[in-house]
Amino acid sequence: MTQAGNSQRLMVLYTGGTIGMQATENGLVPASGFEARMRAFLAQVPERALPEWHFCEVLPLMDSANMTPAYWLRLSEAIVRAAEQGYTGVLVLHGTDTLAYTAAAMSFHLLGLDIPVVLTGSMLPAGVPDSDAWENLDGALQTLASGAPQGVHLYFHGALLHAARCSKIRSVGRHPFKTLERQRLTQHRQTLPAELKAGQARQVANVAVLPLFPGISAQHVSALVNAGVQGLVLECYGSGTGPSDNDAFLASLNEASSKGVALIAVTQCHEGGVELDIYEAGSKLRAYGVVSGGGMTREAAVAKLQVLIGSGLSPEQVDYWLQQDLCGELAE
């Protein structure tokens, strides 16, 4: 499967997920042995020219519903190690439930890495009727082989998506992922501090998401702060509004900010973004320590907070870099 004269070397990292699951009496579970199945599939079309590739399981294999930020650290370390070993591209096989979160996380964990990384998976296991597994795997491999651009991407059903801009919007079918039509900024990308570059040691941060809803109270925020949350994504209404007449709620945000908790607002809407100064109900959030997430998705905001806080930046630095475009999550 090595193309003559081709110096490319690809690493395939298998994390589990539906693509390689096997049926048990309790339902589908992640299973080892996928490399042999993958090689058998690719051998069916021997005329297809692929670069040299190697396979590695990232243990423990898991249903992506069990994905954690600690696993993101192991996965990013494996990708950096592959780059250091001379691999020219990395394919990550992953379950779809949290694929958009992991794709966004890798976008921030691998800032500055000079090889392409593509994540894919499937809605049905390889080998079952009407499965999308092999078409996604083959398409992702072909994309890497043909020269995917540097950076992190999500590949699904023929589309190469920006890893920090997409979400899973369907639980069935061949098109579960979509790039959300969020607000984009014109912004000069800043020079990255050393702490944010790929390969740096990081800790897992305590990050949470709190959707706003009618009846939300100070107790909801305080419960998270008392649980030790370090970063909080507020999923706000519309262009970034919240209950501006609830003094206790606003005070709870102020208390969280004063304790060093990073507060970022994203919109609950699929389109548009946050502009906190349009309405008083948004400008009050800013006055109490909330920063604008612009057009960032929930997945990107969670991942970005994980990396900024986990890199040991000060609260002031976290607030600053939350509002700067690092990998296309905010700007074109």
C-alpha positions, 0 to 999 in steps of 0.5 A, spaced: 500 500 500 505 504 499 506 509 493 512 508 489 516 515 490 511 517 495 515 520 502 508 521 505 507 517 512 500 517 515 499 515 522 492 512 524 490 513 531 484 509 533 480 511 539 474 506 539 467 509 537 462 506 533 466 505 527 469 499 530 464 497 535 462 489 535 455 487 538 454 484 545 448 482 549 448 489 552 449 493 545 455 495 541 461 496 544 468 498 542 473 493 540 480 491 538 482 488 532 480 494 527 487 494 524 486 487 521 479 489 518 481 496 515 487 492 512 482 487 509 478 493 506 483 497 503 486 490 500 480 489 496 482 495 491 489 494 490 490 499 485 489 505 490 495 508 491 496 510 498 502 512 502 505 508 507 501 508 514 501 505 521 496 503 526 496 505 533 490 504 538 489 509 543 487 506 550 482 505 553 478 504 547 471 508 548 464 509 546 465 517 545 460 518 550 465 517 555 470 522 552 474 526 557 479 532 557 484 527 560 483 523 554 484 529 549 491 530 553 493 523 551 490 524 544 494 530 543 500 527 546 500 521 541 499 526 535 505 530 537 509 524 538 507 522 531 509 528 528 516 528 531 517 521 528 516 524 521 509 522 520 506 527 515 499 526 517 494 523 522 488 520 521 484 519 528 478 514 528 473 517 533 466 516 535 461 521 533 457 523 539 463 527 542 467 528 535 466 535 534 468 536 541 474 532 540 476 536 533 475 543 537 480 540 542 485 538 538 485 544 534 487 548 540 491 543 543 495 542 536 496 550 535 502 550 531 503 543 529 505 543 521 502 537 519 494 535 517 490 532 522 483 529 520 478 526 524 472 521 522 468 516 524 461 513 522 454 513 524 454 505 523 459 500 525 463 497 519 461 491 516 453 492 517 448 494 512 448 501 509 454 503 514 458 509 512 464 507 516 468 505 510 466 511 505 468 515 511 475 512 512 477 511 505 475 518 504 479 521 510 485 517 508 485 519 500 484 527 503 490 526 507 494 522 501 492 528 496 495 533 501 490 536 506 492 543 508 495 544 515 491 544 521 485 540 524 479 538 520 473 533 521 471 529 515 465 526 514 461 524 507 465 527 502 466 534 506 472 536 510 470 541 515 473 546 520 474 542 526 473 548 531 467 551 527 462 544 527 457 541 531 453 534 531 446 536 529 443 530 527 443 523 530 441 519 524 443 519 517 450 520 513 450 528 514 450 528 522 455 534 522 455 541 519 459 547 520 455 552 523 453 559 520 456 563 526 458 570 526 466 571 523 470 577 525 476 580 521 482 579 526 489 579 525 492 573 528 496 574 534 503 571 535 502 565 540 505 565 546 510 559 548 505 556 553 499 555 547 503 551 542 503 544 541 507 539 545 506 543 552 505 540 558 498 541 560 493 540 566 485 538 565 481 544 567 474 544 571 470 547 565 462 547 565 457 549 560 451 553 563 445 554 558 441 560 560 433 559 561 427 562 564 428 561 571 435 561 571 438 563 578 444 565 582 444 558 585 445 555 579 452 559 578 454 559 585 453 551 585 458 551 579 463 556 583 462 552 589 464 545 585 471 549 583 469 550 576 475 554 573 471 556 566 464 557 565 461 557 558 454 561 558 450 559 553 446 566 552 440 568 548 440 571 541 446 576 541 448 574 548 443 576 553 441 574 559 436 576 565 439 583 566 433 585 572 436 579 576 441 582 581 442 576 585 444 572 578 448 578 576 452 578 583 453 571 582 457 572 576 461 578 579 463 573 585 465 568 580 469 573 576 472 576 582 474 568 584 478 568 577 473 564 574 473 565 566 466 567 564 465 566 556 458 568 552 456 564 546 449 564 543 444 558 543 442 560 536 445 556 530 447 562 526 449 569 528 454 570 534 454 574 541 455 582 541 454 583 548 453 591 547 447 591 543 442 590 548 442 592 556 441 585 557 448 583 554 452 589 556 450 588 563 453 581 563 460 584 560 459 589 566 459 583 571 465 579 568 463 576 562 467 576 555 464 575 548 465 568 545 463 572 538 461 566 533 464 560 537 461 554 538 459 551 544 464 545 543 470 550 541 469 555 547 469 548 552 476 546 548 479 553 548 477 554 556 480 547 557 487 549 553 488 556 556 486 554 563 490 548 563 496 551 560 497 555 566 495 562 564 493 568 569 485 570 569 487 576 565 491 572 560 485 567 559 480 573 558 485 576 553 486 570 549 479 568 549 477 574 545 483 572 540 482 568 534 487 562 535 485 557 529 479 560 525 474 559 531 473 566 531 475 569 524 475 567 517 
